[in-house]
Amino acid sequence: MHNDILAYLGENYPIKLVQDDTETISFADGIFTIALKDLQNTQRQQDLIETWYYTQAYNVFAKLIVELQPLVNKPVHHLSIKKMTTRWGSCNHVKGYINLNLELIKKPLVAIEYVVLHELAHLIYPNHSAKFYAYIARFMPDWQERTKLLRNH
């Protein structure tokens, strides 16, 4: 993150810092407004941003799971959002747990949709076989372009 820019759903937006006793972060009209008691407190600013990202990520990811889960017709029992260093998501196909990387919230929505479908498809195919990718392609023929967005955006 740059000090003056926040990435969200594939776009970069400016940050406006304001001094206020009520510490909040809000997003409106393409601008993030971060209210802090002490404008020099960069750690508090980072904490507010991270909390906001987690909230947005949960809302966006959970909504996508609800929308895409009928394609696999397998239950999702738990969604976790984690900071991951080497992957965008993971799945425990036995327990029906989906783990998604917090950094995804910064990526374009179509790329997030791919990762969610990818992890949901693991509920049926717990591997990366040709059948797994054929299953994804049935519902998302442009999945390869979406993976490029993840890498290049």
C-alpha positions in Angstrom: 0.0 0.0 0.0 1.2 3.5 -0.8 0.5 6.0 2.0 -1.9 8.0 -0.3 -3.6 5.1 -2.3 -5.7 2.1 -1.4 -6.4 -0.8 -3.8 -9.9 -2.2 -3.8 -11.6 -4.5 -6.2 -9.0 -3.9 -8.9 -8.9 -0.1 -8.7 -6.6 2.3 -6.8 -8.3 5.1 -4.8 -6.9 8.1 -3.1 -6.9 8.4 0.7 -8.0 11.6 2.6 -6.9 11.8 6.2 -9.0 13.8 8.6 -8.6 14.5 12.3 -11.5 13.3 14.4 -12.1 11.8 17.8 -14.1 9.0 16.2 -11.6 6.8 14.3 -13.2 5.4 11.2 -12.6 4.5 7.6 -15.2 5.2 4.9 -15.4 4.9 1.1 -17.5 7.2 -0.9 -17.3 8.9 -4.3 -14.1 7.1 -5.1 -12.2 8.4 -2.0 -11.2 6.6 1.2 -11.6 8.9 4.1 -9.7 7.9 7.2 -10.5 9.7 10.4 -7.9 9.5 13.2 -7.4 11.2 16.5 -3.7 11.5 15.7 -2.9 11.9 12.1 0.7 10.9 12.7 -0.3 7.5 14.1 0.5 5.3 11.0 0.0 2.1 12.9 -3.5 3.0 13.8 -4.2 4.0 10.2 -2.9 0.6 9.1 -5.1 -1.2 11.7 -8.2 0.6 10.5 -7.4 -0.2 6.9 -6.8 -3.9 7.6 -10.0 -4.2 9.6 -11.9 -2.5 6.8 -10.3 -4.9 4.2 -11.3 -7.9 6.3 -14.9 -6.7 6.6 -15.2 -6.0 2.9 -13.5 -9.3 2.0 -15.8 -11.3 4.1 -18.9 -9.5 2.6 -17.7 -9.9 -1.0 -16.4 -13.4 -0.7 -19.4 -14.7 1.3 -21.8 -13.2 -1.3 -19.8 -14.9 -4.2 -19.9 -18.3 -2.3 -23.7 -18.0 -2.0 -23.9 -17.1 -5.7 -21.5 -19.8 -7.0 -22.1 -22.7 -4.5 -25.2 -24.0 -6.4 -22.8 -24.8 -9.4 -21.0 -27.4 -7.3 -24.0 -28.4 -5.1 -21.8 -29.1 -2.1 -22.1 -27.4 1.3 -19.6 -24.8 2.5 -19.5 -25.0 6.2 -16.9 -22.3 6.9 -15.2 -19.4 5.2 -11.9 -18.1 6.6 -10.1 -15.0 5.3 -6.4 -15.2 6.0 -3.1 -13.5 5.1 -1.5 -16.1 2.8 1.9 -15.7 1.2 1.9 -18.3 -1.5 -1.7 -18.9 -2.6 -5.0 -17.2 -3.3 -7.1 -19.8 -1.5 -7.4 -23.3 -0.2 -10.1 -25.8 0.5 -10.7 -28.7 2.9 -13.0 -30.7 0.8 -13.8 -33.2 3.6 -14.9 -30.5 6.1 -16.3 -28.1 3.5 -14.0 -25.3 4.6 -12.9 -22.5 2.2 -9.9 -20.3 3.0 -9.4 -17.1 0.9 -6.4 -14.7 0.9 -7.2 -11.3 2.3 -5.2 -9.7 -0.6 -7.9 -10.9 -3.1 -10.0 -7.9 -2.0 -7.6 -5.7 -3.9 -8.0 -7.7 -7.2 -10.7 -7.2 -9.9 -14.0 -8.9 -9.0 -13.9 -11.2 -12.0 -10.5 -12.6 -10.7 -12.1 -13.1 -7.2 -15.0 -14.9 -8.8 -12.5 -17.3 -10.4 -10.7 -18.0 -7.1 -14.0 -18.7 -5.3 -15.2 -21.0 -8.1 -11.8 -22.7 -8.1 -12.0 -23.5 -4.4 -15.6 -24.5 -4.6 -14.7 -26.9 -7.4 -12.2 -28.6 -5.1 -15.3 -29.7 -3.0 -15.9 -32.1 -6.0 -12.4 -32.6 -7.3 -9.8 -32.3 -4.5 -7.0 -32.0 -7.1 -5.9 -30.1 -10.2 -6.8 -32.7 -12.8 -8.1 -32.2 -16.3 -11.6 -33.0 -15.0 -11.2 -30.2 -12.4 -10.3 -27.6 -15.0 -12.9 -28.8 -17.4 -15.5 -28.4 -14.6 -14.4 -24.8 -14.0 -14.4 -24.1 -17.8 -18.0 -25.3 -18.1 -19.1 -22.4 -15.9 -16.3 -19.9 -16.5 -14.9 -20.4 -20.1 -12.6 -17.3 -19.6 -11.0 -18.7 -16.4 -7.5 -18.5 -17.9 -7.8 -14.8 -18.6 -9.1 -14.3 -15.0 -6.0 -16.0 -13.6 -3.8 -13.6 -15.6 -5.6 -10.7 -13.9 -4.6 -12.2 -10.5 -0.9 -12.4 -11.5 -0.7 -9.1 -13.4 -3.0 -6.7 -11.6 
